[in-house]
Amino acid sequence: MDTDGTGTDTDSETPETDDVDTGETGDAENDGNTEVIGYAKLRTMMNIRDKNSLDSEIVTIYKKDTFVPILQYCSNSWVRIICEEADCGYAYVCNTDNVYLIIGKSIYTVQKGDTIKSIAADLLGDEERYTEIKTLNEFSSNVIAEGQVLLIPEI
């Protein structure tokens, strides 16, 4: 369509470098899994993207300490997560060198009367495994508070 009066087709599509996905994959990696396989806690504020590439569109931004359900571990250090803000219901977060996410098998919300040892006994079958919960959640003490959300390691 000639809209500038020069005879030039001004509607022809010219790819712009900002729109080209130069990541490791052309399409987002998706194994089709819809079941939660783990949980991650963000160590920092993170851009949540529509593909597993730094060149892909940002869907939303999540704050530090946000917990996200994991659907898939991708081959290039990315993790596919449930993301309500994404049209398709999932998005991707980068975890290069395991720097950005703390990953556990499940999450638990501390109830009144819980101790870190009682949680370990109830969920992991051995109160002495409290050190694993403490390490995974990067605690420097055994103090926990009602309503606090904890990552729980593999059983």
Buried (B, 14 or more C-beta within 10 A) or exposed (E): EEEEEEEEEEEEEEEEEEEEBEBBBEEBBBEEEEEBEBBBBBBEEBBBBBBBBBEBEEBBEBEEEBBBBBBBBBEBBBBBBBBEEBEEEBBBBBBEEEEBBBBBBBBBEBEEEBBBBEBBBEBBEEBEBBEBBBEBBEBEEEEBEEEEEBBBBEE
